[in-house]
Amino acid sequence: MRLPAWFAEPAEQQTPEPELRVSTLELFFDLVFVFTITQLTHVLVDGLEAGVPLEGALRVLLVFGVMWWMYSGYVWLLNSVPPVRPARRVLVLLGMTGFLLMALAIPGTFDGGGVAFAVGYLLLIVVHGALYLQATRAIVRVIPFNLAATALIGAAAFTSAPYTYLLWAAAMVLLWGSPYFIGQKGFTLRAPHVVERHGLLVIVVLGESMLAIGIGAADLDVDLGLGVAGALGLCLAACLWWAYFGGDDEVAAEHALASAEPVRRTRMILGAYFYGHIPILLGVVAVSGGIKKVIGHPLDPLKPSAAIMLSAGVALYLAGDFWFRRVLALRQARIRGLAAIAALVATATGLWSAMAQLAVLVLILVGMLVVEHRRARGAARIVSEVEA
C-alpha cells in the first residue's frame, strides 16, 4: 500500500536554508507545551491548598523533568529536520497530540492517570525518533533511553507511593543523565534557531504568569487592592523579562554558539538551554502560583509555603539565568546571585502582607537591573576611551 502523495516524503533532497528561523508550526507546538506549564502551576497550588506543598512540588519537578526532556528533543529535531514538508508537519502535529494528552493527564497522573500520560509520552518518542532518522542515525543511541523511561512511567501507574515517585525519579534521572552515555557526536545544531526558539518559549511562559493574575482575580471585585496587586504582578513579570532579554545577549549567545565546533556547540546548548533553562521555567511556574495566591487576598498575610513559593520562584529564575550565561561565557552578572538571595529573604515580608512581598520582589529586581545597566554603561565608556 502506497502512502498518499501529499503525505509521502519526496525522494529529492532540498537545499537547506543557510539560516533557520523558528516556524509558526513550532510556535503552535510551544503553545501546547505551555499548556502543560499551566497544568503544573495548578498542581503546585493544589498542593498548597491541600496542605502538602512538598508533595505538590515533587510532582511538579518529576512531571516537568520528563516533559522538558522531550520538548528539548523536539527543539533539536526541528533544528535538524525543519517542518517544511506536509508529511513532517503532520507528524509534528501528531507529536503535539502526545503533549496534549500528557497535559490533560497531569492533574491525575499520580492518582490513577499515569497510563494516559505514558501513552502520550510513547507517541511523542515514536514520532520524534521517526522524524530524526531523516537527519542522523545518532538518534538510535537516544531511543533506548526514551523507551526505558516510558516503561518506568507506565509501570509507576500501577504502583502506589512511595514506589510511584521512585519510578518517576528513575525515569527522570535516566533521561537527564543519558547525554553522558550517548555523547554529542552526530547532533549538529544551528545556533540562531536554538537561541530564538528558547527565547520565544520564555516569553510565552512569562505570559502564562499573567494568566495567573486573571485566574486569581476571577469573580472578585476590582478594587484598589486588586488593581495594585495586579500591576505589581505585571511589573514582576516585566522585570523577569528584562533580566533575560534586556541586553544584546541573544546576539552574543548566537555568536558564542556559532563560533564553537559542532560537538562543543552541542555540549554548550545542552548545558545552557537544556539544564540552564530548567530553573528558569520552574521559577516561572512557582512565581505564577505565588501570584495567583497573592491576587486572591492581596492585603492578607500569605501562608509560609505560599510566601516561600513566590520568593523561591524569583530566586530559581535568576539562578537559572546566571547558569545559562556562565555556560555561554556571556556578560557575567554576579549581582543576580545577590538578588536571588535577597528574593529568598523577602519571604519574611509575605508573612506580614502578600502585596508587600510582591512589592519588595519588584524593588529587588528593579535595583538589580539599574545596577547592571550602570555597570554596562561604565564598561562601554571605558572601552570607548581606550579605543580613542
C-alpha positions in Angstrom: 0.0 0.0 0.0 1.4 3.3 -1.0 1.1 6.5 1.0 -0.8 9.4 -0.5 1.4 11.7 -2.5 0.7 14.7 -0.2 2.0 12.7 2.8 4.9 10.8 1.3 8.4 12.3 1.5 9.8 13.4 -1.9 12.9 11.5 -2.9 14.9 14.5 -3.9 16.8 16.5 -1.2 16.1 20.2 -0.9 18.9 22.5 -0.2 18.6 23.7 3.4 18.4 27.4 4.1 21.7 28.9 5.4 19.9 30.4 8.4 17.0 28.6 10.0 14.4 30.5 12.0 11.5 29.4 14.1 8.4 28.5 12.1 4.8 29.2 13.0 4.2 25.5 13.5 6.9 25.5 16.2 5.2 28.4 17.9 1.9 26.4 17.7 3.8 23.5 19.3 5.1 25.7 22.1 1.6 26.9 22.9 0.6 23.3 23.5 3.7 22.7 25.7 2.9 25.9 27.7 -0.5 24.4 28.5 1.4 21.7 30.4 3.2 24.5 32.3 -0.3 25.9 33.3 -1.3 22.5 34.5 1.8 22.2 36.6 1.0 25.6 38.2 -2.4 24.2 39.2 -0.7 21.1 40.7 1.6 23.3 42.8 -1.3 25.5 44.0 -3.5 22.5 44.7 -0.6 21.0 46.9 -0.6 24.3 48.9 -4.3 24.2 49.4 -4.3 20.6 50.4 -1.6 21.2 53.0 1.0 19.1 51.2 3.2 21.7 49.4 6.3 19.5 49.3 4.5 16.7 47.7 3.0 19.1 45.1 6.5 20.5 44.4 7.9 17.0 44.0 5.1 16.1 41.5 5.8 19.2 39.5 9.5 18.5 39.4 9.1 14.9 38.2 6.5 15.7 35.6 8.3 18.7 34.3 11.6 16.8 34.2 10.4 14.1 31.8 8.4 16.5 29.7 11.2 19.0 29.4 13.5 16.3 28.0 11.1 15.6 25.1 10.3 19.3 24.5 14.1 19.8 24.1 14.2 16.7 21.9 11.7 18.3 19.6 13.7 21.6 19.5 16.7 19.7 18.4 14.6 17.6 15.9 13.1 20.7 14.2 16.5 22.3 14.1 17.8 19.4 12.0 14.6 18.4 10.2 12.6 21.7 9.6 8.9 21.2 9.1 8.8 22.4 5.5 7.0 19.4 4.0 3.4 18.2 4.5 4.5 14.8 5.9 6.8 16.4 8.5 4.1 18.8 9.6 1.5 16.1 10.0 4.0 14.1 12.2 4.8 17.2 14.3 1.0 17.7 14.8 0.8 14.1 15.9 3.6 14.8 18.4 1.6 17.8 19.7 -1.3 15.4 20.3 1.0 13.4 22.6 1.9 16.6 24.6 -1.8 17.5 24.8 -2.7 14.0 26.1 0.0 14.3 28.7 -1.1 17.8 29.7 -4.7 16.6 30.2 -3.4 13.7 32.3 -1.2 15.8 34.6 -3.7 16.6 37.4 -4.4 12.9 37.9 -1.0 11.4 36.9 -0.2 10.3 40.4 -3.8 9.3 41.2 -4.6 6.8 38.5 -3.9 8.8 35.4 -0.4 7.6 34.7 -1.4 5.3 31.9 -2.7 8.2 29.7 0.5 10.1 30.4 2.6 7.1 29.4 0.6 6.6 26.2 1.1 10.3 25.3 4.8 10.0 26.0 5.2 6.9 23.9 3.5 8.7 21.0 6.0 11.6 21.4 9.1 9.4 21.3 7.9 7.3 18.3 7.2 10.5 16.2 10.5 12.0 17.4 12.6 9.0 16.5 10.9 8.5 13.1 11.5 12.1 12.1 15.0 12.4 13.5 16.2 9.4 11.4 15.9 11.7 8.4 18.7 13.8 9.7 21.1 11.5 11.6 21.4 7.9 12.7 22.8 9.1 16.0 19.2 9.3 17.3 19.3 5.5 17.5 21.5 5.9 20.6 18.8 8.0 22.3 15.8 5.9 21.6 16.5 3.1 24.1 16.8 5.6 26.9 13.4 7.2 25.9 11.7 3.8 25.7 13.1 2.7 29.1 11.9 6.0 30.7 8.4 5.5 29.2 8.3 1.9 30.6 9.2 3.2 34.0 6.4 5.9 33.8 4.0 3.3 32.7 4.9 0.9 35.5 4.5 3.8 38.0 0.8 3.9 37.1 0.3 0.5 38.7 2.1 1.3 42.0 1.4 3.4 45.0 3.6 5.9 46.9 6.5 5.9 47.6 7.2 3.5 44.7 5.4 5.7 42.2 7.7 8.6 43.0 10.8 6.3 42.9 9.9 5.1 39.4 9.3 8.6 38.1 12.6 9.8 39.7 14.4 6.9 38.0 12.9 7.8 34.6 14.0 11.5 35.1 17.5 10.5 36.1 17.7 8.1 33.2 16.7 10.9 30.7 18.8 13.7 32.2 21.9 11.5 32.6 21.7 9.9 29.1 23.8 12.6 27.4 26.8 11.5 29.4 26.4 8.0 27.9 25.1 8.9 24.4 27.7 11.6 23.6 27.1 14.6 21.4 28.6 13.4 18.1 26.1 13.4 15.2 23.9 16.2 16.5 24.9 19.3 14.5 22.6 22.2 15.6 22.1 25.7 14.1 22.7 28.3 16.7 20.2 31.1 15.7 17.3 28.7 15.7 18.1 27.3 19.2 18.5 30.8 20.7 15.4 32.1 19.1 13.2 29.1 20.0 14.1 29.2 23.7 13.7 32.9 23.9 10.2 32.7 22.4 9.4 29.9 24.9 10.4 32.1 27.8 8.2 34.9 26.6 5.2 32.6 26.2 5.8 31.0 29.7 6.1 34.5 31.2 2.8 35.3 29.6 1.4 32.3 31.5 2.2 34.1 34.7 -0.1 36.9 33.6 -2.8 34.3 33.1 -2.4 33.5 36.8 -3.5 37.1 37.6 -6.7 36.5 35.7 -7.4 33.2 37.3 -6.7 34.6 40.8 -9.0 37.6 40.1 -11.9 35.6 38.8 -15.2 36.5 40.5 -13.5 39.3 42.5 -14.5 42.9 42.6 -11.9 45.2 41.1 -10.9 47.5 43.9 -7.8 49.4 44.7 -6.0 46.5 46.4 -6.7 44.1 43.5 -5.6 46.8 40.9 -2.3 47.5 42.7 -1.6 43.8 43.2 -2.3 43.1 39.5 0.0 46.0 38.5 2.8 44.6 40.8 2.3 41.2 39.3 2.8 42.6 35.8 5.8 44.6 37.0 7.4 41.4 38.4 6.9 39.5 35.1 8.2 42.5 33.2 11.4 42.6 35.3 11.9 38.9 34.7 11.5 39.5 31.0 14.0 42.4 31.2 16.5 40.3 33.0 16.5 37.7 30.2 16.0 40.0 27.1 17.1 43.4 28.2 20.5 43.5 26.6 22.1 42.2 23.4 22.7 38.8 24.9 20.8 36.9 22.3 23.2 38.1 19.6 26.1 37.3 21.9 24.7 33.8 22.6 24.3 33.1 18.8 27.9 34.2 18.3 29.2 32.1 21.1 27.5 29.0 19.8 28.2 29.6 16.1 32.0 30.1 16.8 32.2 26.7 18.6 33.0 23.5 16.8 29.9 21.2 16.4 30.5 18.8 19.3 31.4 21.6 21.7 28.4 23.6 20.4 26.1 20.7 21.2 27.5 20.5 24.7 27.1 24.2 25.2 23.4 24.0 24.1 22.9 21.1 26.4 24.3 23.0 29.3 22.8 26.4 28.7 19.4 25.6 27.1 18.5 22.2 28.5 19.9 22.2 32.0 20.2 26.0 32.4 16.6 26.7 31.5 15.2 24.1 33.9 15.3 26.5 36.9 14.2 29.4 34.7 11.0 27.6 33.7 10.4 26.1 37.1 10.9 29.5 38.6 8.1 30.9 36.4 5.8 28.0 37.5 6.4 28.9 41.1 6.0 32.7 40.5 2.7 32.1 38.7 1.4 30.0 41.6 2.6 32.7 44.1 0.9 35.5 42.1 -2.3 33.5 42.0 -2.3 33.3 45.8 -1.5 37.0 46.2 -4.2 38.2 43.8 -6.9 36.4 45.8 -6.2 38.2 49.1 -3.5 40.9 48.4 -3.7 42.6 51.8 -3.7 39.4 53.9 -0.6 37.5 55.1 0.5 34.6 53.0 0.9 31.1 54.3 4.6 30.3 54.8 4.5 27.8 52.0 3.0 30.3 49.6 5.4 33.0 50.6 8.4 30.6 50.1 7.0 29.6 46.7 6.8 33.1 45.4 10.3 34.1 46.5 11.8 30.8 45.5 10.4 31.2 42.0 12.2 34.5 41.6 15.4 33.0 43.0 15.2 30.0 40.8 14.7 32.2 37.7 17.7 34.3 38.5 19.9 31.3 39.3 19.0 29.6 36.0 19.7 32.8 34.1 23.1 33.1 35.7 23.8 29.5 34.9 22.8 29.9 31.3 25.0 33.0 30.9 28.0 31.3 32.6 27.9 28.3 30.2 27.9 30.6 27.2 30.5 32.9 28.7 28.2 35.9 28.4 28.3 39.0 30.4 28.7 37.9 34.0 26.1 39.4 36.3 27.1 38.3 39.8 24.7 40.7 41.3 22.0 38.3 40.1 23.2 35.8 42.7 22.9 38.5 45.4 19.4 39.4 44.1 18.4 35.7 44.3 19.5 35.6 48.0 17.6 38.9 48.6 14.5 37.4 47.0 14.6 34.5 49.4 15.0 36.9 52.4 11.9 38.7 51.1 9.8 35.7 52.1 9.5 37.2 55.6 7.6 40.2 54.2 4.9 37.8 52.8 4.1 36.6 56.3 3.0 40.2 57.0 1.4 41.1 53.7 1.1 39.4 50.4 1.3 42.7 48.5 4.3 43.8 50.5 6.2 40.7 49.4 5.3 41.3 45.8 6.4 45.0 46.0 9.7 44.0 47.7 10.5 41.5 45.0 9.8 44.1 42.3 12.1 46.6 44.1 14.9 43.9 44.3 14.7 43.2 40.6 14.5 46.8 39.6 17.5 47.6 41.7 19.4 44.7 40.2 18.6 45.9 36.6 19.6 49.5 37.4 22.9 48.5 38.8 23.7 46.2 35.8 22.7 49.0 33.4 25.1 51.5 35.1 27.9 49.0 35.1 27.4 48.2 31.5 27.4 51.9 30.6 30.6 52.4 32.7 32.3 49.5 30.9 31.3 50.8 27.5 32.6 54.2 28.4 36.0 52.8 29.4 36.2 50.8 26.2 35.5 53.9 24.1 38.1 55.9 26.0 40.7 53.2 25.4 39.9 53.0 21.7 40.1 56.7 21.4 
